[in-house]
């Protein structure tokens, strides 16, 4: 490169052109006939013709992509030191994006290897995306080097000011959606609490009891709607306080001003924050607690002197937030317990700390888990809560079985075995690739252990006999988790009310208690518009936030390996998404809300490297 400086100009141009081709080539087969049996020259000629027409149809997009890629490659790709870790991540991200593009275009990943032409197109797309992701990772790394040189900033009231700003921006949405938007799960929880449905552990009993108590309080005061609105207010205040507490901690740590302002702007203006703050659901309640738990875990690891000040206030917040996270959602224990164990072991290894401080994190964390589970046991006994269902753990196998039955002829004896666990007569018809609820709802709760084991054998045999259908079913649910090309338009524009006829709690899509509810549709369309804008759409995208989490974790681990403890709750949440896949943002809110915190931790490590 030094001997031939013209290569420094030519190579970025060629790489940028190849990336532009990757975004221009269409995946579906009808755009190109099967080229099997033709010469290599004929295949290349046909390929170039299709690419030419694709570029001609999208010339503006192609030019913009090429210009952006050329600048990025010239600045961050060529002439930079190569690292194996970032190269592996870039290859994986490009592969996930290729999978997502195939699933979105054809609902099947098998289209990528349907024939030699499809393989060639897949190779063009993948090789064009790899340098793009590599430059993105290096650009993020360089961005933190720039950020650490900026001056710190602090409000006069570091906690109150950000909190009031967020509440002021969110308030109009809370009024328009009075007494608060819900999802079907929340309505089912209210039906269970008030006896319209059997009270089961399918939904978290702790959160069910919380919203039920507030509605009862509102009913006692004369308005059940107001009781539900109190839940909305409590959720808004709690989320704004914790986000403001994070900003307060960052100001205390003398973080740069651009980082503080960028985080405050995202918290206040990004529609996802206000939308989930005013939607009463178990996922938001759990995420609020998990986020506070992660903030305190970060202080314990990077600034223990702040964690231990004021008579152990940090320890109390850490333990209480962990206990509440377990109470608010069933998978809370999966994020809290491993982190408590890791943080406890970390504290025990800090020989420079006083003995009591080395033991307190582990002891208090275990005590919080015991109290949370004890509270759940009390609620279970008080309201005669029934058990949960094993079907929640079997989303992937159920989806794969339904897909196999839809696409292949399966022996009758296998259908009979499947029918003992699922309704085999309908699952192929109700199957939808992006969500498993319709198939899971056919699960037979009276299925015995022997019947489940027999089904497991049939499912395993299908993996071997029908690998393509099984893979399509898996990626149909998970393809958006690791790719920024998916769109997540889960804006909950519904409310709950009590019907005066039979006292039943039900969903009401268009009936609101506030006169300003006429603005609910503009509010929803504003949310949808934000999803389609280049910057806000990317920031609201689930796949983009998951990738940001992985990249930040990699950059942090490369500099200070003990920071993985801070990342642990978010990474555990990500693992749960894979085992119980779902494409809604609400299931990934701990990952989504934790990205600013993880960026701040990495920035702190750049500014004040740990010894």
N, C-alpha and C positions, 0 to 999 in steps of 0.2 A: 504493500500500500504506500509506503514512504517512497519507494523507488519509482512508482507509477502513480502520481497524484491524480491523474485523470480517472483512476479507478474509484476514487472517493466520491466522484460525481456520478459516474456511470452505474456503479453497483446500487446505490439508493434508488436511482431512476428505474432500473430493471426490477428491483424488488418491489417498488411501489406499483409498477405496472402489473406485476404478477398478483399483488394483493387486490388491485382493482378488478382483475379478471375473476378472482375468487368471489367477489361480491356480484359479479355480472352473470356468472354461469348459473343457470337454473337447474334444479335437481330432478324434477319429474321426468320420467322416461319419455312421454310423448313428444318432447322437444327434440328428440334425437333417435333415429332408428338404430336397431341393434347392429353393431359393426363386427360381430363375430364372423370370422372367415374372410375378412377383407385384409388387404395388405396394410402394412404400417403407414405407408404414404397416403392411402385412401382414408385411413382413420384420422390421421393428422389433418388432412384437408377438410374432412367433414367437421372435425372439432373446431378448427379455425373459423369455418363458416358460421357455426352456431355461436361461437364467442363473438364474432364480428357483429352478428345480428343482435346479440344481447347488449353489446356495448352501444350499438346504434340506437336501440330502444331506450337505453338509460345513460345517454352520453353525459348529462349533467352530473348524475350521481357518480359515474365513473371518474370524471375529471376531479370532482371534489374529493373522492376517496383517494385518488392517486396523488393529489396535491398534499393532502394531510399526511398520507403515508410517507411521501418523499421527505417532507420536513421532519417527521418523527424519526425515520430511519437515519437520516443524515445527522440528526442531533443526538440520538440515543443508541443506535444500533451498531453502526460501523465505526471502528476505531476504539470501541469500548472493551474493557476487560471481560472475558467470557467466564460465566459461572455455570456449573453443571445444574445446580438447583433451579435457577430461573429458566434454563433451557427445558428441563423436564416439565416444569409448570406450564410453560408456553405451549409445549406439544400437547399436554393434557387439556388445556383450555381450548385449543384449536380443535381437538378431537370432540370435546363436549359440544362446542358450537356447531360442528358439522353434524353431529347426531341430532341436535335440536332443530337445525334447518331441515333435515330429512323428515323428522317426525311431523313438524309443522306443515310441510309441503305435501306429504303423502300418507301420514299416520303410520309409517313403517320405516324402520332403519334398513330393512333388507333391500331397499331400492338402491342403496349405495354400491352393492355388489351384484346387481341383477344381471349385468353383462359387462363385457370388457369396456364399453364406452362409459358406463356408469362408474366403473372403477377409475377410469381416467379422469372423469369429472371430479370424483371425490378426492383424487390425488391433487388436482389443481386447487381445489378449495382449501384442503388441509395445508398444503405447502404455502399457500398464500396467506393463511391466517397465522401460522407459526411466528414469522417475524413481526407481525402486528402485535401479538400478545407479548412477545419478548421486549419490544420497545415500550409497551405500556408498563410492564413491570419495572423497567429501568427508569422510565419517566417518573413513576411513583417514588422510587428510591431517590432520584435527583431532587424531586419536590421537597422531600424532608430535609435534604442538605440545604436547600434555599430557605426553608421555613425556620430552621434553627438560627439563622442569622438575623431574623426580624426582632424588633423590640417587643418586650412583654407589655401586656395591657391588663388593667383591672378596673372594674366599676367602683364607684364610691360605696355602693351597697352590693357587694359581689354575689350575694344569694338572692336578695329581694328583687333587685332590678331585673335580672333575666327572667325570674319567675313571673313577675307582673307583666312583662312584655309578652311572654308566651300566652298567659291567660287572656290578655286583652285581645290578641289576635285570634285565639280559639273561641272566645265568647260568642261572636255572632253565629258560628256554626252550632254551638250548644243551644242557643235560643231557637234557631231554625229547626233543629232536630228534637226540640223538647217533646217528651221528657227524656229522650235518648234513643238512639238506634240500637237494634239488637240483631242477633242471628238466630237461626232455628234452635241452636243448642241452648241459648239463653231462655227462649220460650219453653223448651222442654224442662229446663231446670225449675222455672216458676211453676209449671204444671206439676212437677214432682213435689215441690215444696208444699203446694197447697192441696195436694191429694188428688189431682185430676189424672195423674199417671203414677205408677209405682215408683217410689224413690229408690233409685239404683246408683251404683258407683260408676255408671257409664260416663257421667259428668262428675267433676270434683265436688264432693259433698261440702267442703269448706266454702267454696265460692257460691254454691247453691244456697247454703244457709245464710251467707252474708247478704245476697241480694234479696232473699226472702224476708229476712229480718227488717231490712230497710223498707220494703213494700208494706210490711205489716205496720211499721211505725207510721208511714204515710197514711195508711188506712185508718189508723187510730187517731191521727191528726185531722182526718176528714177528707184526704185526697190521696188515693193510691198512686196517681200519676206523680204527685210531688215526692212521694217516697222513692219512686224509681228515679226521679230527677236527682235526688240526693246521692244515689249511687253514681250517677253520671258526674256530678260535681266532685264527689270524693275521688273518683278515678282521674278526673282532669287535674285536680289539685295535687294528687300524689305524683302523677307523671311529670307535671311542670316543676314540682319541688325537686324531684330526683334529677331531672335534666339540669335544673338550676344548680343543684348541689354538685353535679359533675363540673359545671362551668366554674363554680366557686372554688373547687379543688384545683382546677387548672390555673386559675388566677393566683391561688396560693403557691402553686409550683412555678410561677413566673413563666407560663407558656406564652408564645408569641401572639401578638394581637390579631393577625390574620386568622389564626386557628380559632381563637375565641369568637370572633365575629362570624366566621363561616359556620361554626357549630350553632350559634344562636340563630342565625338566619335560617339554617336548615330546620331547626326545632320549631321555629315560629311559623315559617312560610311554607315548608314542604307539606303538601296536602295530606300525606300519609299520617303525619303526627296528629293533626287535628282530627282527622277522620277516625282514627282508632282511639283517640282520647275521648271522643263523644259516642263511641259504640261500646255498649256494655257487653263484655264477653270475657270468658275465663282466660283467654290468651293474653289480653292486655293486662289483666290483673296480675298474672304470673310474671309477665315480662317486666313490669314496674319493679317488682321485688328482686328479680334476677339482676336487673341493671344496677340497682343499689348494691347488691351483693358483689357484683363484679367491680364496682368502683372501690368498695372497701377492700376487696382482695388485691386490687392494684396498689392501694396505699400500703397494705401489709408487706407487699413484695418490694416496691420501689422506694417508698418513703415511710418506713416503720415509725419514725419519730412523730409523724403526724397521726398515724393510726393509733398510737398509744397515748396521745395527749388528752387533756381534759378528762382525767380519771377513766380512761378506757371507753370514751364515747364511740370511737371507731369500732371497737370490739362488739359493743351492744348493737350498733347498726348492722354489723356484719351478721351476727347471730339471728337477730329479729328478722331481717330481710330474708335470710335463708329459710327460717321456719315458715314465714308467710308464703314464700314461693311454693313450698311443699303443699300448703293448705289450698292455694289458689288453682293448682293444676296437677293432674296425675303425674305428668312427666317431670314435675319440679324436682322430685327426689332424684331423678336420673341426672340432673345438672348439678344439684347442690351437694349430695353425698360424696361423689368422687372428688369434687373440688375441696370440700372440707378435709377429706383424707389427705389430699396432696398439700394443701396449705398447712395442715397440722404437722405433717412430716417435715415440711420446709422449715417451720418455726422450731421444731425440735432440733434441727441441724444447725441453727444459728447459735453457736457457742458463745458469741459475744453478748447475747441477750441475757437478762436475768432469768433464773430458773422458772419463776412464776410466769413470765411472759412466753417462755418456750412452750409451756403446757397449756396456757389459757386458750389459744385458738382451737386446738383439738378438742379440749374438754367442752368449751362453750358451743362449738359446732355440733358435737355429738348430743349435747343437752338440747340444742335447738331442734335437732332431728327427732329426738325422743318426745319432746313437748308437742311438736307438730303432729306426729303420728298418734300421740295420745289424744290430742284434740279431735283428730279425725275419727278415732275409735269412739269418743264420747258422742260426736254428732251421729255416727253410724248407729249407736245404740239408742240415742234419743229419738231419732226419726225412723228407726227400723229400716235402714238403708240396705238394699240388696246388693249382691255381688255384681261385679262387672262382667265383661264378656271377652272370651279369648279371641273373638273375631277381629279385635282391634290390632292384634299382633300378626294377623294373617292376610293383610291387604295385598301384598305382592303375590303369594300363591293363589289367592282367590282370583285376582285379575288375570293371572297367567292361565288358570284353568278355563275361565270364561272365554279368553281369546282363542285358546286351542279349540274349544267346542264350536266357536264361531267360524273358524277357518278350516277345520279338519274333520274327517269322519273318525269318530272314536268308537272302539268296540263297546257293545252294550253292557258287558260286565263291568267295564270301567265307569260307564255312565251311572250304573246302579250304585257303585261305591261312592261316586261323587254326590249322588242324590241323597245319601245318608247324612251329608254335611251341608250341602247347598242345594237349592232348588235347580236341578240340572235342566229342567224344561224351560227356564226363562233366563238364566244368567247370560246366555249368548246373545239374547235380544236386548236386555237392559244394560249390557256392557257399554261403558264409555271409557275412552282411553285415558282421560286426564284425572279421573276421580273414581274411587272404588266403592263409594257409598251404596250405589244401586245393587252391586253384586253382594256386598257385605250384608245388606238388609235381608237377603234370602238365607242367611246362615241359620241353621237349625240349632237352637240353644240346647236342645235335649240330646245333641250328639255325644256319644260316649267316647272314652279315651281310645277304645279299640277301633271305633269308626274313624276317629281322627288319624290314628296311625295308618289305617288302611288307605285313607285319602292321601296321606303324605307319601306313601309308596307310589300311588298313581301319579301324583304331582311330579315326583322325582323322575319317573319313567317318561313323562311328557317333556321334561327338560332335555332329555337325551334324544327323543324321537322328533320333537318339534322345537328345536332351538331358536329358530327365527321368530316364531309366534311368541315364545316365552320372552325373548329379548325385546320384542316390540311392546309387549304388555308392561315390562319393567320400565323401559325408557319412555313410554307414553305418559307415565306418572312422574318420572324424575328428570326428564330432559331439560326442563326450565330451571332446575335448581342450580346448575353449573353453567348456564348460558344466559347472556344478556339479551338474547333475541326474543324471549318469551314476553308476553304481555299479561299482567295480573290486574284485572279490572274488578277486584272484589271490594266494591264500595257498597256498604250495607245501608240501603235507603228504606228501612222498615222500622216500625215501632211496635210496642206491645201495649195492649189495653185489656181491661177486664170486661167481658160482656155481661150485661145485666140479666141475661136470660137464665143461664145455668151456672154462672160463676166460673165459667171456663176461661182459661188464659189462652189467647190465640194470636195469630199474626194478622196485622192490618197494614197493608202496603201503602195505602194512600190517605189514611185518616190520621191527622196530627192534631194535637191539642193547642198548638200555638198559631195565631193568625199569620205569622211570618213563614209558616210551613210552605206557602206557595213558592218560596224561593228554593225549595229542596231540589228541584230539577236543575236549575242553573248551577247549584252547588255540585250536583253529580256530574254535570257536563264539564264543569271546571276541572274536576278531578280527572275525568277521562281525557281532557285536553292536555293536562299536565303529563299524563302518561305518554303522549305522543310527541311532546317537545324533546329536542335532542338532549338537553342537560337534565331537566327535572325528570324526564322519563327514565333516563339511565339511573338517576339517584333513587327513584322509586322502584326500580326493577329488582326482583328477588335474586336473579342470577348474578347481577352486577354486584350486589352487596355480599353474596356468598363468595364470589371471586375476590372482592376486596378484603374480606376476612382472611382468606387463605394467603393472599399476597402479603398482607400485614403480618400475619403469623410467621411466614417464611422470613421476612426481613427482620423481624424481632428475634426470632430464634437464631438467625445468623450472627447477631450481635450479642445477645444475652440469653442463654438457653433457659434460665430460670423464669423468664417471662411467659413461658408456656402455661404456667399456673393461671395467669390472668385470662388467657385465651380459652381455658378448659371449658367453662360453661357454654360458650358459643360453639366450640367444636363438638361438644356433646349434643347440643341441640341440632347441629348439622347432621350428626350420626343418626339421631332419631328421625329426621326427615327422610333418610334413606331407607330405614327399616319400616317406617309407617308413612310412605310417600304421599305427599299432597302438594298441590301447586299454589295454594292460597298463602298470601304473605303472613297472615295471622299466626300460622304455625311456625314461622321463622322470625317472629318479632324479636326474640332474644339476639339473633344474629344481626338483624336489621338495626336495632337500636344500639348495639354494641360497637358498630363500626367507628363512630366518632371517638369512643373511649379508647379503642385499640389504636387508632391513629394518634391520639394524644399520648398514650404510653410509649409508642415508638418515637414520637417527637421528643419526649422527655429523655429517653435513652440516648438520642443523638446529642441533646444539649448538655446532659449531665451523665456521662457514661458511668456505669457501675463498675466498681473495682472487682 
